[in-house]
Amino acid sequence: MESLLELHRQPCDPAEPVVCFDECPVQLLGEVHAPLPAKPDQPECQDYEYVQCGTDYLLVTVESAVG
């Protein structure tokens, strides 16, 4: 772990970028009923009921030294 932290402390080098990769499982959901449109001084109204449309993975790559 210490070697990984040391790697992230090094200055940014465009010739050798440090890229982090992470994945997260997500649940894909669909609406059963269309949301009711917003009214003056009230937000859009959405029903709590949903349909499961499966699962997937969210994959993220970040060059943390660049931001």
All heavy atoms as TSV, in Angstrom:
chain	resi	resn	atom	element	x	y	z
A	1	MET	N	N	0.812	-1.193	0.000
A	1	MET	CA	C	0.000	0.000	0.000
A	1	MET	C	C	0.858	1.260	0.000
A	1	MET	O	O	0.512	2.230	-0.651
A	1	MET	CB	C	-0.923	-0.042	1.225
A	1	MET	CG	C	-1.865	1.109	1.302
A	1	MET	SD	S	-3.070	0.975	-0.012
A	1	MET	CE	C	-4.214	2.193	0.435
A	2	GLU	N	N	1.957	1.230	0.738
A	2	GLU	CA	C	2.831	2.406	0.792
A	2	GLU	C	C	3.407	2.736	-0.581
A	2	GLU	O	O	3.555	3.901	-0.941
A	2	GLU	CB	C	3.968	2.196	1.800
A	2	GLU	CG	C	3.521	2.225	3.243
A	2	GLU	CD	C	2.880	0.910	3.686
A	2	GLU	OE1	O	3.055	-0.116	2.995
A	2	GLU	OE2	O	2.194	0.907	4.712
A	3	SER	N	N	3.760	1.706	-1.355
A	3	SER	CA	C	4.311	1.959	-2.695
A	3	SER	C	C	3.267	2.596	-3.608
A	3	SER	O	O	3.593	3.438	-4.450
A	3	SER	CB	C	4.840	0.661	-3.308
A	3	SER	OG	O	3.799	-0.279	-3.456
A	4	LEU	N	N	2.009	2.232	-3.430
A	4	LEU	CA	C	0.940	2.825	-4.225
A	4	LEU	C	C	0.751	4.295	-3.855
A	4	LEU	O	O	0.602	5.155	-4.727
A	4	LEU	CB	C	-0.361	2.056	-4.014
A	4	LEU	CG	C	-1.552	2.533	-4.821
A	4	LEU	CD1	C	-1.285	2.375	-6.309
A	4	LEU	CD2	C	-2.785	1.758	-4.422
A	5	LEU	N	N	0.792	4.610	-2.571
A	5	LEU	CA	C	0.669	5.996	-2.134
A	5	LEU	C	C	1.851	6.827	-2.618
A	5	LEU	O	O	1.691	7.983	-3.003
A	5	LEU	CB	C	0.555	6.058	-0.610
A	5	LEU	CG	C	-0.717	5.455	-0.020
A	5	LEU	CD1	C	-0.631	5.445	1.496
A	5	LEU	CD2	C	-1.940	6.174	-0.497
A	6	GLU	N	N	3.031	6.255	-2.605
A	6	GLU	CA	C	4.223	6.951	-3.113
A	6	GLU	C	C	4.086	7.242	-4.608
A	6	GLU	O	O	4.486	8.302	-5.088
A	6	GLU	CB	C	5.478	6.113	-2.841
A	6	GLU	CG	C	6.772	6.791	-3.225
A	6	GLU	CD	C	7.004	8.097	-2.482
A	6	GLU	OE1	O	6.631	8.194	-1.299
A	6	GLU	OE2	O	7.565	9.019	-3.110
A	7	LEU	N	N	3.518	6.321	-5.339
A	7	LEU	CA	C	3.296	6.504	-6.779
A	7	LEU	C	C	2.385	7.703	-7.039
A	7	LEU	O	O	2.626	8.496	-7.942
A	7	LEU	CB	C	2.686	5.235	-7.381
A	7	LEU	CG	C	2.353	5.256	-8.860
A	7	LEU	CD1	C	3.623	5.391	-9.697
A	7	LEU	CD2	C	1.601	4.000	-9.247
A	8	HIS	N	N	1.364	7.876	-6.219
A	8	HIS	CA	C	0.430	8.994	-6.389
A	8	HIS	C	C	1.013	10.323	-5.927
A	8	HIS	O	O	0.507	11.369	-6.308
A	8	HIS	CB	C	-0.882	8.707	-5.650
A	8	HIS	CG	C	-1.738	7.719	-6.382
A	8	HIS	ND1	N	-2.510	8.056	-7.453
A	8	HIS	CD2	C	-1.913	6.383	-6.191
A	8	HIS	CE1	C	-3.142	6.995	-7.902
A	8	HIS	NE2	N	-2.792	5.954	-7.151
A	9	ARG	N	N	2.059	10.313	-5.133
A	9	ARG	CA	C	2.707	11.545	-4.685
A	9	ARG	C	C	3.671	12.110	-5.721
A	9	ARG	O	O	4.068	13.267	-5.635
A	9	ARG	CB	C	3.467	11.289	-3.380
A	9	ARG	CG	C	2.583	11.214	-2.182
A	9	ARG	CD	C	3.411	11.246	-0.897
A	9	ARG	NE	N	2.640	10.630	0.174
A	9	ARG	CZ	C	2.879	9.441	0.707
A	9	ARG	NH1	N	3.913	8.730	0.315
A	9	ARG	NH2	N	2.119	8.966	1.653
A	10	GLN	N	N	4.072	11.320	-6.690
A	10	GLN	CA	C	5.024	11.776	-7.698
A	10	GLN	C	C	4.385	12.829	-8.596
A	10	GLN	O	O	3.173	12.819	-8.819
A	10	GLN	CB	C	5.500	10.600	-8.546
A	10	GLN	CG	C	6.309	9.589	-7.768
A	10	GLN	CD	C	6.721	8.415	-8.625
A	10	GLN	OE1	O	6.416	8.351	-9.804
A	10	GLN	NE2	N	7.413	7.460	-8.008
A	11	PRO	N	N	5.182	13.760	-9.128
A	11	PRO	CA	C	4.635	14.790	-10.016
A	11	PRO	C	C	4.108	14.181	-11.309
A	11	PRO	O	O	4.511	13.106	-11.732
A	11	PRO	CB	C	5.828	15.713	-10.296
A	11	PRO	CG	C	7.031	14.948	-9.894
A	11	PRO	CD	C	6.613	13.909	-8.920
A	12	CYS	N	N	3.188	14.901	-11.917
A	12	CYS	CA	C	2.558	14.447	-13.162
A	12	CYS	C	C	3.583	14.394	-14.293
A	12	CYS	O	O	4.309	15.351	-14.539
A	12	CYS	CB	C	1.427	15.405	-13.510
A	12	CYS	SG	S	0.508	14.914	-14.963
A	13	ASP	N	N	3.651	13.262	-14.978
A	13	ASP	CA	C	4.556	13.075	-16.108
A	13	ASP	C	C	3.726	12.615	-17.305
A	13	ASP	O	O	3.217	11.494	-17.323
A	13	ASP	CB	C	5.613	12.019	-15.761
A	13	ASP	CG	C	6.616	11.806	-16.887
A	13	ASP	OD1	O	6.560	12.546	-17.894
A	13	ASP	OD2	O	7.453	10.899	-16.750
A	14	PRO	N	N	3.549	13.456	-18.330
A	14	PRO	CA	C	2.737	13.074	-19.495
A	14	PRO	C	C	3.245	11.814	-20.208
A	14	PRO	O	O	2.466	11.095	-20.833
A	14	PRO	CB	C	2.818	14.283	-20.425
A	14	PRO	CG	C	3.221	15.416	-19.552
A	14	PRO	CD	C	4.041	14.824	-18.440
A	15	ALA	N	N	4.540	11.527	-20.094
A	15	ALA	CA	C	5.082	10.334	-20.749
A	15	ALA	C	C	4.685	9.051	-20.012
A	15	ALA	O	O	4.627	7.982	-20.617
A	15	ALA	CB	C	6.598	10.433	-20.840
A	16	GLU	N	N	4.431	9.158	-18.705
A	16	GLU	CA	C	4.050	7.993	-17.903
A	16	GLU	C	C	2.876	8.361	-16.990
A	16	GLU	O	O	3.044	8.553	-15.785
A	16	GLU	CB	C	5.230	7.511	-17.062
A	16	GLU	CG	C	6.371	6.967	-17.877
A	16	GLU	CD	C	7.486	6.423	-17.001
A	16	GLU	OE1	O	7.224	6.086	-15.829
A	16	GLU	OE2	O	8.607	6.350	-17.491
A	17	PRO	N	N	1.662	8.456	-17.542
A	17	PRO	CA	C	0.519	8.823	-16.708
A	17	PRO	C	C	0.164	7.708	-15.717
A	17	PRO	O	O	0.345	6.526	-15.997
A	17	PRO	CB	C	-0.603	9.035	-17.716
A	17	PRO	CG	C	-0.215	8.216	-18.896
A	17	PRO	CD	C	1.281	8.215	-18.928
A	18	VAL	N	N	-0.327	8.105	-14.552
A	18	VAL	CA	C	-0.818	7.162	-13.548
A	18	VAL	C	C	-2.338	7.156	-13.672
A	18	VAL	O	O	-2.999	8.156	-13.411
A	18	VAL	CB	C	-0.396	7.577	-12.125
A	18	VAL	CG1	C	-0.994	6.636	-11.095
A	18	VAL	CG2	C	1.113	7.597	-12.017
A	19	VAL	N	N	-2.892	6.025	-14.095
A	19	VAL	CA	C	-4.322	5.922	-14.339
A	19	VAL	C	C	-4.931	4.963	-13.329
A	19	VAL	O	O	-4.449	3.847	-13.143
A	19	VAL	CB	C	-4.603	5.433	-15.779
A	19	VAL	CG1	C	-6.083	5.290	-16.029
A	19	VAL	CG2	C	-3.992	6.385	-16.789
A	20	CYS	N	N	-6.001	5.412	-12.664
A	20	CYS	CA	C	-6.724	4.578	-11.708
A	20	CYS	C	C	-7.960	4.008	-12.402
A	20	CYS	O	O	-8.576	4.664	-13.238
A	20	CYS	CB	C	-7.160	5.399	-10.513
A	20	CYS	SG	S	-5.799	6.163	-9.636
A	21	PHE	N	N	-8.336	2.802	-12.030
A	21	PHE	CA	C	-9.486	2.125	-12.624
A	21	PHE	C	C	-10.360	1.603	-11.495
A	21	PHE	O	O	-9.864	1.059	-10.516
A	21	PHE	CB	C	-9.006	0.968	-13.505
A	21	PHE	CG	C	-10.115	0.133	-14.062
A	21	PHE	CD1	C	-10.803	0.542	-15.175
A	21	PHE	CD2	C	-10.467	-1.065	-13.466
A	21	PHE	CE1	C	-11.827	-0.222	-15.692
A	21	PHE	CE2	C	-11.483	-1.844	-13.968
A	21	PHE	CZ	C	-12.171	-1.420	-15.093
A	22	ASP	N	N	-11.663	1.797	-11.627
A	22	ASP	CA	C	-12.596	1.278	-10.626
A	22	ASP	C	C	-13.860	0.825	-11.332
A	22	ASP	O	O	-14.190	1.303	-12.419
A	22	ASP	CB	C	-12.918	2.348	-9.591
A	22	ASP	CG	C	-13.520	1.770	-8.320
A	22	ASP	OD1	O	-13.560	0.533	-8.183
A	22	ASP	OD2	O	-13.948	2.561	-7.463
A	23	GLU	N	N	-14.566	-0.112	-10.700
A	23	GLU	CA	C	-15.831	-0.593	-11.237
A	23	GLU	C	C	-16.850	-0.679	-10.113
A	23	GLU	O	O	-16.493	-0.844	-8.949
A	23	GLU	CB	C	-15.670	-1.954	-11.901
A	23	GLU	CG	C	-15.209	-3.056	-10.989
A	23	GLU	CD	C	-15.027	-4.384	-11.712
A	23	GLU	OE1	O	-15.705	-4.629	-12.713
A	23	GLU	OE2	O	-14.207	-5.175	-11.241
A	24	CYS	N	N	-18.112	-0.524	-10.477
A	24	CYS	CA	C	-19.179	-0.545	-9.492
A	24	CYS	C	C	-20.417	-1.170	-10.131
A	24	CYS	O	O	-20.836	-0.747	-11.211
A	24	CYS	CB	C	-19.464	0.884	-9.046
A	24	CYS	SG	S	-20.823	1.021	-7.901
A	25	PRO	N	N	-21.019	-2.176	-9.499
A	25	PRO	CA	C	-22.248	-2.735	-10.055
A	25	PRO	C	C	-23.408	-1.751	-9.873
A	25	PRO	O	O	-23.509	-1.072	-8.849
A	25	PRO	CB	C	-22.475	-4.010	-9.237
A	25	PRO	CG	C	-21.767	-3.771	-7.967
A	25	PRO	CD	C	-20.612	-2.870	-8.281
A	26	VAL	N	N	-24.260	-1.634	-10.874
A	26	VAL	CA	C	-25.426	-0.754	-10.810
A	26	VAL	C	C	-26.671	-1.527	-11.234
A	26	VAL	O	O	-26.597	-2.458	-12.032
A	26	VAL	CB	C	-25.266	0.502	-11.691
A	26	VAL	CG1	C	-24.206	1.425	-11.153
A	26	VAL	CG2	C	-24.994	0.146	-13.121
A	27	GLN	N	N	-27.801	-1.130	-10.690
A	27	GLN	CA	C	-29.078	-1.736	-11.034
A	27	GLN	C	C	-29.769	-0.815	-12.030
A	27	GLN	O	O	-29.906	0.388	-11.796
A	27	GLN	CB	C	-29.914	-1.894	-9.771
A	27	GLN	CG	C	-31.195	-2.644	-9.975
A	27	GLN	CD	C	-31.961	-2.826	-8.665
A	27	GLN	OE1	O	-31.646	-2.201	-7.663
A	27	GLN	NE2	N	-32.944	-3.673	-8.687
A	28	LEU	N	N	-30.218	-1.358	-13.155
A	28	LEU	CA	C	-30.899	-0.578	-14.181
A	28	LEU	C	C	-32.401	-0.624	-13.903
A	28	LEU	O	O	-32.993	-1.707	-13.811
A	28	LEU	CB	C	-30.585	-1.139	-15.561
A	28	LEU	CG	C	-29.102	-1.235	-15.905
A	28	LEU	CD1	C	-28.906	-1.911	-17.247
A	28	LEU	CD2	C	-28.456	0.129	-15.903
A	29	LEU	N	N	-33.007	0.550	-13.766
A	29	LEU	CA	C	-34.419	0.643	-13.411
A	29	LEU	C	C	-35.190	1.419	-14.466
A	29	LEU	O	O	-34.671	2.352	-15.067
A	29	LEU	CB	C	-34.585	1.341	-12.059
A	29	LEU	CG	C	-33.844	0.724	-10.874
A	29	LEU	CD1	C	-34.008	1.612	-9.646
A	29	LEU	CD2	C	-34.340	-0.678	-10.603
A	30	GLY	N	N	-36.442	1.025	-14.672
A	30	GLY	CA	C	-37.324	1.731	-15.590
A	30	GLY	C	C	-38.566	2.201	-14.856
A	30	GLY	O	O	-38.902	1.712	-13.777
A	31	GLU	N	N	-39.273	3.158	-15.424
A	31	GLU	CA	C	-40.486	3.704	-14.809
A	31	GLU	C	C	-41.704	2.907	-15.245
A	31	GLU	O	O	-41.807	2.494	-16.397
A	31	GLU	CB	C	-40.664	5.170	-15.197
A	31	GLU	CG	C	-39.572	6.066	-14.661
A	31	GLU	CD	C	-39.749	7.507	-15.095
A	31	GLU	OE1	O	-40.603	7.774	-15.964
A	31	GLU	OE2	O	-39.035	8.353	-14.568
A	32	VAL	N	N	-42.648	2.693	-14.325
A	32	VAL	CA	C	-43.909	2.030	-14.648
A	32	VAL	C	C	-44.897	3.067	-15.168
A	32	VAL	O	O	-45.610	2.837	-16.145
A	32	VAL	CB	C	-44.473	1.309	-13.397
A	32	VAL	CG1	C	-45.846	0.738	-13.681
A	32	VAL	CG2	C	-43.529	0.207	-12.951
A	33	HIS	N	N	-44.918	4.230	-14.518
A	33	HIS	CA	C	-45.821	5.327	-14.896
A	33	HIS	C	C	-44.988	6.553	-15.245
A	33	HIS	O	O	-43.977	6.816	-14.601
A	33	HIS	CB	C	-46.771	5.681	-13.746
A	33	HIS	CG	C	-47.528	4.502	-13.216
A	33	HIS	ND1	N	-48.567	3.910	-13.896
A	33	HIS	CD2	C	-47.386	3.790	-12.075
A	33	HIS	CE1	C	-49.036	2.897	-13.200
A	33	HIS	NE2	N	-48.323	2.796	-12.079
A	34	ALA	N	N	-45.435	7.278	-16.238
A	34	ALA	CA	C	-44.734	8.513	-16.610
A	34	ALA	C	C	-44.857	9.527	-15.478
A	34	ALA	O	O	-45.906	9.602	-14.823
A	34	ALA	CB	C	-45.326	9.088	-17.889
A	35	PRO	N	N	-43.805	10.300	-15.195
A	35	PRO	CA	C	-43.883	11.296	-14.123
A	35	PRO	C	C	-44.900	12.388	-14.457
A	35	PRO	O	O	-45.111	12.723	-15.629
A	35	PRO	CB	C	-42.478	11.863	-14.033
A	35	PRO	CG	C	-41.715	11.301	-15.155
A	35	PRO	CD	C	-42.521	10.244	-15.818
A	36	LEU	N	N	-45.545	12.921	-13.411
A	36	LEU	CA	C	-46.469	14.033	-13.601
A	36	LEU	C	C	-45.651	15.307	-13.765
A	36	LEU	O	O	-44.668	15.513	-13.054
A	36	LEU	CB	C	-47.396	14.158	-12.393
A	36	LEU	CG	C	-48.303	12.949	-12.131
A	36	LEU	CD1	C	-49.064	13.145	-10.835
A	36	LEU	CD2	C	-49.245	12.723	-13.286
A	37	PRO	N	N	-46.036	16.164	-14.708
A	37	PRO	CA	C	-45.231	17.374	-14.934
A	37	PRO	C	C	-45.240	18.304	-13.725
A	37	PRO	O	O	-46.154	18.277	-12.893
A	37	PRO	CB	C	-45.921	18.022	-16.141
A	37	PRO	CG	C	-47.278	17.429	-16.205
A	37	PRO	CD	C	-47.216	16.090	-15.561
A	38	ALA	N	N	-44.213	19.128	-13.649
A	38	ALA	CA	C	-44.091	20.094	-12.553
A	38	ALA	C	C	-45.160	21.166	-12.679
A	38	ALA	O	O	-45.602	21.521	-13.780
A	38	ALA	CB	C	-42.715	20.727	-12.571
A	39	LYS	N	N	-45.603	21.654	-11.526
A	39	LYS	CA	C	-46.560	22.762	-11.464
A	39	LYS	C	C	-45.846	23.933	-10.807
A	39	LYS	O	O	-44.777	23.760	-10.213
A	39	LYS	CB	C	-47.782	22.348	-10.642
A	39	LYS	CG	C	-48.578	21.223	-11.267
A	39	LYS	CD	C	-49.763	20.855	-10.405
A	39	LYS	CE	C	-50.514	19.697	-11.060
A	39	LYS	NZ	N	-51.607	19.222	-10.217
A	40	PRO	N	N	-46.410	25.119	-10.882
A	40	PRO	CA	C	-45.766	26.258	-10.222
A	40	PRO	C	C	-45.521	25.967	-8.737
A	40	PRO	O	O	-46.411	25.502	-8.026
A	40	PRO	CB	C	-46.768	27.400	-10.398
A	40	PRO	CG	C	-47.562	27.017	-11.607
A	40	PRO	CD	C	-47.629	25.520	-11.598
A	41	ASP	N	N	-44.317	26.188	-8.288
A	41	ASP	CA	C	-43.891	25.978	-6.898
A	41	ASP	C	C	-43.917	24.519	-6.465
A	41	ASP	O	O	-43.909	24.233	-5.273
A	41	ASP	CB	C	-44.733	26.819	-5.931
A	41	ASP	CG	C	-44.590	28.304	-6.175
A	41	ASP	OD1	O	-43.480	28.716	-6.596
A	41	ASP	OD2	O	-45.550	29.046	-5.966
A	42	GLN	N	N	-43.988	23.573	-7.407
A	42	GLN	CA	C	-43.945	22.148	-7.076
A	42	GLN	C	C	-43.040	21.424	-8.063
A	42	GLN	O	O	-43.108	21.687	-9.263
A	42	GLN	CB	C	-45.331	21.514	-7.119
A	42	GLN	CG	C	-46.254	21.943	-6.013
A	42	GLN	CD	C	-47.567	21.168	-6.061
A	42	GLN	OE1	O	-47.879	20.529	-7.044
A	42	GLN	NE2	N	-48.323	21.250	-4.982
A	43	PRO	N	N	-42.195	20.509	-7.587
A	43	PRO	CA	C	-41.329	19.754	-8.509
A	43	PRO	C	C	-42.120	18.676	-9.255
A	43	PRO	O	O	-43.279	18.389	-8.932
A	43	PRO	CB	C	-40.295	19.118	-7.575
A	43	PRO	CG	C	-41.012	18.984	-6.274
A	43	PRO	CD	C	-41.955	20.153	-6.194
A	44	GLU	N	N	-41.476	18.089	-10.230
A	44	GLU	CA	C	-42.056	16.966	-10.960
A	44	GLU	C	C	-42.370	15.837	-9.978
A	44	GLU	O	O	-41.612	15.566	-9.051
A	44	GLU	CB	C	-41.048	16.496	-12.012
A	44	GLU	CG	C	-41.474	15.320	-12.813
A	44	GLU	CD	C	-40.410	14.907	-13.816
A	44	GLU	OE1	O	-39.374	14.378	-13.378
A	44	GLU	OE2	O	-40.620	15.130	-15.002
A	45	CYS	N	N	-43.492	15.158	-10.147
A	45	CYS	CA	C	-43.914	14.104	-9.226
A	45	CYS	C	C	-43.660	12.740	-9.874
A	45	CYS	O	O	-44.196	12.453	-10.945
A	45	CYS	CB	C	-45.394	14.284	-8.895
A	45	CYS	SG	S	-45.993	13.116	-7.681
A	46	GLN	N	N	-42.830	11.922	-9.220
A	46	GLN	CA	C	-42.506	10.605	-9.741
A	46	GLN	C	C	-43.055	9.530	-8.811
A	46	GLN	O	O	-43.023	9.674	-7.590
A	46	GLN	CB	C	-41.000	10.433	-9.882
A	46	GLN	CG	C	-40.401	11.338	-10.922
A	46	GLN	CD	C	-38.929	11.050	-11.136
A	46	GLN	OE1	O	-38.301	10.356	-10.348
A	46	GLN	NE2	N	-38.378	11.588	-12.198
A	47	ASP	N	N	-43.541	8.439	-9.407
A	47	ASP	CA	C	-44.064	7.317	-8.642
A	47	ASP	C	C	-42.904	6.489	-8.097
A	47	ASP	O	O	-41.829	6.439	-8.691
A	47	ASP	CB	C	-44.948	6.466	-9.554
A	47	ASP	CG	C	-45.771	5.440	-8.797
A	47	ASP	OD1	O	-45.915	5.573	-7.565
A	47	ASP	OD2	O	-46.276	4.496	-9.431
A	48	TYR	N	N	-43.109	5.827	-6.973
A	48	TYR	CA	C	-42.061	5.008	-6.365
A	48	TYR	C	C	-41.936	3.640	-7.024
A	48	TYR	O	O	-40.954	2.945	-6.841
A	48	TYR	CB	C	-42.310	4.838	-4.862
A	48	TYR	CG	C	-43.585	4.084	-4.556
A	48	TYR	CD1	C	-43.572	2.701	-4.462
A	48	TYR	CD2	C	-44.786	4.748	-4.380
A	48	TYR	CE1	C	-44.743	2.002	-4.199
A	48	TYR	CE2	C	-45.949	4.052	-4.114
A	48	TYR	CZ	C	-45.930	2.680	-4.020
A	48	TYR	OH	O	-47.074	1.991	-3.774
A	49	GLU	N	N	-42.942	3.244	-7.794
A	49	GLU	CA	C	-42.920	1.924	-8.433
A	49	GLU	C	C	-41.946	1.930	-9.610
A	49	GLU	O	O	-41.842	2.915	-10.339
A	49	GLU	CB	C	-44.325	1.576	-8.915
A	49	GLU	CG	C	-44.497	0.141	-9.348
A	49	GLU	CD	C	-45.946	-0.188	-9.694
A	49	GLU	OE1	O	-46.803	0.689	-9.623
A	49	GLU	OE2	O	-46.176	-1.351	-10.051
A	50	TYR	N	N	-41.221	0.828	-9.789
A	50	TYR	CA	C	-40.255	0.738	-10.870
A	50	TYR	C	C	-40.204	-0.682	-11.424
A	50	TYR	O	O	-40.715	-1.613	-10.825
A	50	TYR	CB	C	-38.851	1.179	-10.403
A	50	TYR	CG	C	-38.275	0.323	-9.301
A	50	TYR	CD1	C	-37.543	-0.828	-9.591
A	50	TYR	CD2	C	-38.457	0.659	-7.973
A	50	TYR	CE1	C	-37.011	-1.617	-8.591
A	50	TYR	CE2	C	-37.933	-0.124	-6.960
A	50	TYR	CZ	C	-37.215	-1.257	-7.275
A	50	TYR	OH	O	-36.697	-2.033	-6.277
A	51	VAL	N	N	-39.576	-0.823	-12.584
A	51	VAL	CA	C	-39.377	-2.114	-13.238
A	51	VAL	C	C	-37.882	-2.382	-13.273
A	51	VAL	O	O	-37.095	-1.499	-13.629
A	51	VAL	CB	C	-39.931	-2.084	-14.685
A	51	VAL	CG1	C	-39.653	-3.385	-15.388
A	51	VAL	CG2	C	-41.403	-1.772	-14.698
A	52	GLN	N	N	-37.485	-3.593	-12.878
A	52	GLN	CA	C	-36.069	-3.956	-12.957
A	52	GLN	C	C	-35.719	-4.283	-14.406
A	52	GLN	O	O	-36.381	-5.084	-15.053
A	52	GLN	CB	C	-35.782	-5.167	-12.088
A	52	GLN	CG	C	-35.135	-4.819	-10.803
A	52	GLN	CD	C	-34.737	-6.061	-10.029
A	52	GLN	OE1	O	-35.438	-7.048	-10.033
A	52	GLN	NE2	N	-33.613	-5.971	-9.370
A	53	CYS	N	N	-34.671	-3.642	-14.898
A	53	CYS	CA	C	-34.231	-3.850	-16.281
A	53	CYS	C	C	-32.865	-4.529	-16.336
A	53	CYS	O	O	-32.182	-4.459	-17.350
A	53	CYS	CB	C	-34.193	-2.515	-17.017
A	53	CYS	SG	S	-35.779	-1.708	-17.114
A	54	GLY	N	N	-32.447	-5.149	-15.242
A	54	GLY	CA	C	-31.175	-5.865	-15.225
A	54	GLY	C	C	-30.124	-5.135	-14.420
A	54	GLY	O	O	-30.387	-4.189	-13.702
A	55	THR	N	N	-28.907	-5.606	-14.554
A	55	THR	CA	C	-27.764	-4.999	-13.876
A	55	THR	C	C	-26.641	-4.791	-14.878
A	55	THR	O	O	-26.631	-5.383	-15.956
A	55	THR	CB	C	-27.249	-5.892	-12.729
A	55	THR	OG1	O	-26.876	-7.152	-13.264
A	55	THR	CG2	C	-28.305	-6.074	-11.658
A	56	ASP	N	N	-25.705	-3.951	-14.506
A	56	ASP	CA	C	-24.558	-3.667	-15.364
A	56	ASP	C	C	-23.420	-3.198	-14.468
A	56	ASP	O	O	-23.573	-3.106	-13.258
A	56	ASP	CB	C	-24.909	-2.593	-16.387
A	56	ASP	CG	C	-24.121	-2.724	-17.676
A	56	ASP	OD1	O	-23.116	-3.471	-17.697
A	56	ASP	OD2	O	-24.489	-2.081	-18.668
A	57	TYR	N	N	-22.285	-2.908	-15.047
A	57	TYR	CA	C	-21.136	-2.402	-14.303
A	57	TYR	C	C	-20.765	-1.028	-14.836
A	57	TYR	O	O	-20.701	-0.812	-16.046
A	57	TYR	CB	C	-19.932	-3.333	-14.434
A	57	TYR	CG	C	-20.012	-4.503	-13.493
A	57	TYR	CD1	C	-20.607	-5.688	-13.883
A	57	TYR	CD2	C	-19.504	-4.419	-12.206
A	57	TYR	CE1	C	-20.700	-6.762	-13.016
A	57	TYR	CE2	C	-19.590	-5.471	-11.326
A	57	TYR	CZ	C	-20.185	-6.643	-11.733
A	57	TYR	OH	O	-20.277	-7.689	-10.859
A	58	LEU	N	N	-20.547	-0.112	-13.932
A	58	LEU	CA	C	-20.059	1.211	-14.262
A	58	LEU	C	C	-18.551	1.170	-14.138
A	58	LEU	O	O	-18.018	0.853	-13.081
A	58	LEU	CB	C	-20.651	2.238	-13.296
A	58	LEU	CG	C	-20.215	3.675	-13.464
A	58	LEU	CD1	C	-20.662	4.208	-14.813
A	58	LEU	CD2	C	-20.775	4.528	-12.343
A	59	LEU	N	N	-17.850	1.455	-15.228
A	59	LEU	CA	C	-16.391	1.420	-15.257
A	59	LEU	C	C	-15.850	2.842	-15.356
A	59	LEU	O	O	-16.307	3.633	-16.194
A	59	LEU	CB	C	-15.901	0.589	-16.451
A	59	LEU	CG	C	-16.461	-0.820	-16.533
A	59	LEU	CD1	C	-16.024	-1.494	-17.828
A	59	LEU	CD2	C	-16.023	-1.644	-15.357
A	60	VAL	N	N	-14.875	3.171	-14.508
A	60	VAL	CA	C	-14.333	4.519	-14.464
A	60	VAL	C	C	-12.812	4.451	-14.522
A	60	VAL	O	O	-12.200	3.663	-13.801
A	60	VAL	CB	C	-14.765	5.236	-13.179
A	60	VAL	CG1	C	-14.166	6.628	-13.107
A	60	VAL	CG2	C	-16.265	5.316	-13.071
A	61	THR	N	N	-12.209	5.264	-15.377
A	61	THR	CA	C	-10.758	5.435	-15.384
A	61	THR	C	C	-10.466	6.922	-15.151
A	61	THR	O	O	-11.107	7.776	-15.742
A	61	THR	CB	C	-10.109	4.981	-16.697
A	61	THR	OG1	O	-10.710	5.676	-17.784
A	61	THR	CG2	C	-10.286	3.490	-16.904
A	62	VAL	N	N	-9.507	7.189	-14.274
A	62	VAL	CA	C	-9.196	8.569	-13.908
A	62	VAL	C	C	-7.686	8.726	-13.820
A	62	VAL	O	O	-6.998	7.873	-13.270
A	62	VAL	CB	C	-9.822	8.914	-12.531
A	62	VAL	CG1	C	-9.455	10.321	-12.116
A	62	VAL	CG2	C	-11.315	8.735	-12.557
A	63	GLU	N	N	-7.199	9.814	-14.384
A	63	GLU	CA	C	-5.798	10.179	-14.173
A	63	GLU	C	C	-5.786	11.184	-13.027
A	63	GLU	O	O	-6.011	12.387	-13.221
A	63	GLU	CB	C	-5.196	10.773	-15.448
A	63	GLU	CG	C	-3.713	10.989	-15.332
A	63	GLU	CD	C	-3.085	11.501	-16.611
A	63	GLU	OE1	O	-3.777	11.685	-17.609
A	63	GLU	OE2	O	-1.867	11.740	-16.597
A	64	SER	N	N	-5.579	10.694	-11.828
A	64	SER	CA	C	-5.789	11.505	-10.625
A	64	SER	C	C	-4.827	12.689	-10.506
A	64	SER	O	O	-5.195	13.712	-9.926
A	64	SER	CB	C	-5.691	10.621	-9.375
A	64	SER	OG	O	-4.421	10.004	-9.325
A	65	ALA	N	N	-3.641	12.610	-11.021
A	65	ALA	CA	C	-2.679	13.710	-10.920
A	65	ALA	C	C	-3.131	14.929	-11.712
A	65	ALA	O	O	-2.811	16.060	-11.366
A	65	ALA	CB	C	-1.312	13.270	-11.386
A	66	VAL	N	N	-3.900	14.699	-12.769
A	66	VAL	CA	C	-4.391	15.796	-13.606
A	66	VAL	C	C	-5.660	16.391	-13.019
A	66	VAL	O	O	-5.924	17.578	-13.143
A	66	VAL	CB	C	-4.615	15.300	-15.052
A	66	VAL	CG1	C	-5.234	16.383	-15.907
A	66	VAL	CG2	C	-3.325	14.832	-15.652
A	67	GLY	N	N	-6.471	15.561	-12.364
A	67	GLY	CA	C	-7.727	16.034	-11.788
A	67	GLY	C	C	-8.861	15.670	-12.671
A	67	GLY	O	O	-9.955	15.990	-12.559
